[in-house]
Amino acid sequence: MKFGFLNTRTPWWDGSLIYGNNEEGMRRVRAFKEGKLRIGGDGLLEHDEKWIPISGDVRNCWAGFSLLQALFVREHNAVCDMLKEHYPDLDDEKLYRYARLVTSAVIAKIHTIDWTVELPKTDTLLAGMRVNWYGLLGKRFKDLFGHICGSVLSGLVGLRKPNDHGVPYSLTEEFSSVYKMHSLLPDKVILRDITNSANPNYECPPVSQEVPKTEMTGKEGERRMSKIGMEQMLVSMGHQASGAVTLWNYPSWMRNLIPHDINGEEVPDPVDMAALEIYRDRERGVARYNEFRRNLLMIPISKWEDLTDDCEVIEALIEVYGEDVEKLDLLVGLQAEKKIKRFAISETAFFIFLLIASRRLEADRFFTTNFNPKTYTEKGLERVNKREPLKDVIDRHFPDMTAKWMRCSSAFSVWSAPPDKTNYIPLYLRPAT
């Protein structure tokens, strides 16, 4: 018998994290003037009288998430200004709707060709993600001639009609399971001193303060970030490495987490998120690790040594599961699995990432049938086509920030890291790495 679970969030790439998931939420964040969203005078999110941020998704928020929400609210409002300049007859509602489409597409593009390629940092994946958006003929050809040669040569974006492969689109339970990467989150936020007026060598700014993560979550986190300021918070986060997606690296503060309801209010009983994530997979019928691999036509493990060569990990797995590898929970297996070189995630999780990366583009009419000037406006579509990495968005709102503090190639890398090496071999002709 088929069954499912209700979700309060939409599965589409529709920017609902800043726009809301229902009519009430959407109305709450709007300024109802020139199509814009509400934003604080300091460039951060506005807050209600309880210090709950006014944004599309406020459940279990923390300062870093609110920071990105604020950045894209500012981007939305900048799109409104651009549209207003070129199309002065557009009213508030039309400006809002066009700007939402443009900003959501920019977020989707950043996710596809900037964020995703930083997880398994290889030329092969970089080529694959750019093919998803531009096709094998590349960006220049598509910018000049449009989508004219099918998905392989011109990419999934701009297809004549959506392709859901006969199954209504959603984000699957399997995708939700492999995307449980809370190990990326630190136990403390390292704030940097950015008062230095010049930084010609892109040196990492000195540490000014280390703040426990518990003080950066919920209402307390919102109050603290308002004192820190958006610029210092962005630079600080840019210079702090994320955690590794591996065993024994789960954030300690999430083992006794005070959760929020959908309105951002605290729920009385704390939860152990690590235990809850295991429980959710079991409750929802997500296959255990070995069966999960079989379902993906991957080779299952027959002994613990097939999963990892770490003796300490094997000893712990035997203590919990005995010798029965079929009992291994998915999340534990994903984090115990030996990583491919340059992969931040497991190969098993990567299979699901690849499938959904394509599906959420090709199944959406706003990236296929309606990816055109009529739907986005000519200037709106032009903006989507010009924007690529997150760095472009940061540069628009903080023109000197990346020039001063960011040495790396992607804003999703540690900013003080060296940039990607120049490779004169065309991307699609490079050997697989």
Rosetta blueprint (number, residue, H / E / L):
1 M L
2 K L
3 F L
4 G L
5 F L
6 L L
7 N L
8 T L
9 R L
10 T L
11 P L
12 W L
13 W L
14 D L
15 G L
16 S H
17 L H
18 I H
19 Y H
20 G L
21 N L
22 N L
23 E H
24 E H
25 G H
26 M H
27 R H
28 R H
29 V H
30 R E
31 A L
32 F L
33 K L
34 E L
35 G L
36 K L
37 L E
38 R L
39 I L
40 G L
41 G L
42 D L
43 G L
44 L L
45 L L
46 E L
47 H E
48 D L
49 E L
50 K L
51 W L
52 I L
53 P E
54 I L
55 S L
56 G L
57 D L
58 V L
59 R L
60 N L
61 C L
62 W E
63 A H
64 G H
65 F H
66 S H
67 L H
68 L H
69 Q H
70 A H
71 L H
72 F H
73 V H
74 R H
75 E H
76 H H
77 N H
78 A H
79 V H
80 C H
81 D H
82 M H
83 L H
84 K H
85 E H
86 H H
87 Y L
88 P L
89 D L
90 L L
91 D L
92 D H
93 E H
94 K H
95 L H
96 Y H
97 R H
98 Y H
99 A H
100 R H
101 L H
102 V H
103 T H
104 S H
105 A H
106 V H
107 I H
108 A H
109 K H
110 I H
111 H H
112 T H
113 I H
114 D H
115 W H
116 T H
117 V H
118 E H
119 L L
120 P E
121 K L
122 T L
123 D H
124 T H
125 L H
126 L H
127 A H
128 G H
129 M H
130 R H
131 V H
132 N H
133 W H
134 Y H
135 G L
136 L L
137 L L
138 G H
139 K H
140 R H
141 F H
142 K H
143 D H
144 L H
145 F H
146 G L
147 H L
148 I L
149 C L
150 G H
151 S H
152 V H
153 L H
154 S H
155 G L
156 L L
157 V L
158 G L
159 L L
160 R L
161 K L
162 P L
163 N L
164 D L
165 H L
166 G L
167 V L
168 P L
169 Y L
170 S L
171 L L
172 T L
173 E H
174 E H
175 F H
176 S H
177 S H
178 V H
179 Y L
180 K L
181 M L
182 H H
183 S H
184 L H
185 L L
186 P L
187 D L
188 K E
189 V E
190 I E
191 L E
192 R E
193 D L
194 I L
195 T L
196 N L
197 S L
198 A L
199 N L
200 P L
201 N L
202 Y L
203 E L
204 C L
205 P L
206 P L
207 V E
208 S E
209 Q E
210 E E
211 V E
212 P E
213 K H
214 T H
215 E H
216 M H
217 T E
218 G H
219 K H
220 E H
221 G H
222 E H
223 R H
224 R H
225 M H
226 S H
227 K H
228 I H
229 G L
230 M H
231 E H
232 Q H
233 M H
234 L H
235 V H
236 S H
237 M H
238 G H
239 H L
240 Q L
241 A L
242 S L
243 G L
244 A L
245 V L
246 T L
247 L L
248 W L
249 N L
250 Y L
251 P L
252 S H
253 W H
254 M H
255 R H
256 N H
257 L E
258 I L
259 P L
260 H E
261 D L
262 I L
263 N L
264 G L
265 E L
266 E E
267 V L
268 P L
269 D L
270 P L
271 V E
272 D L
273 M H
274 A H
275 A H
276 L H
277 E H
278 I H
279 Y H
280 R H
281 D H
282 R H
283 E H
284 R L
285 G L
286 V L
287 A L
288 R L
289 Y H
290 N H
291 E H
292 F H
293 R H
294 R H
295 N H
296 L L
297 L L
298 M L
299 I L
300 P L
301 I L
302 S L
303 K L
304 W H
305 E H
306 D H
307 L H
308 T L
309 D L
310 D L
311 C H
312 E H
313 V H
314 I H
315 E H
316 A H
317 L H
318 I H
319 E H
320 V H
321 Y H
322 G L
323 E L
324 D L
325 V H
326 E H
327 K H
328 L L
329 D L
330 L H
331 L H
332 V H
333 G H
334 L H
335 Q H
336 A H
337 E L
338 K L
339 K L
340 I L
341 K L
342 R L
343 F E
344 A L
345 I L
346 S L
347 E H
348 T H
349 A H
350 F H
351 F H
352 I H
353 F H
354 L H
355 L H
356 I H
357 A H
358 S H
359 R H
360 R H
361 L H
362 E H
363 A L
364 D L
365 R H
366 F H
367 F H
368 T L
369 T L
370 N L
371 F L
372 N L
373 P H
374 K H
375 T H
376 Y H
377 T L
378 E H
379 K H
380 G H
381 L H
382 E H
383 R H
384 V H
385 N H
386 K H
387 R L
388 E L
389 P L
390 L H
391 K H
392 D H
393 V H
394 I H
395 D H
396 R H
397 H H
398 F L
399 P L
400 D L
401 M H
402 T H
403 A H
404 K H
405 W H
406 M L
407 R L
408 C L
409 S L
410 S L
411 A L
412 F L
413 S L
414 V L
415 W L
416 S L
417 A L
418 P L
419 P L
420 D L
421 K L
422 T L
423 N L
424 Y L
425 I L
426 P L
427 L H
428 Y H
429 L H
430 R L
431 P L
432 A L
433 T L
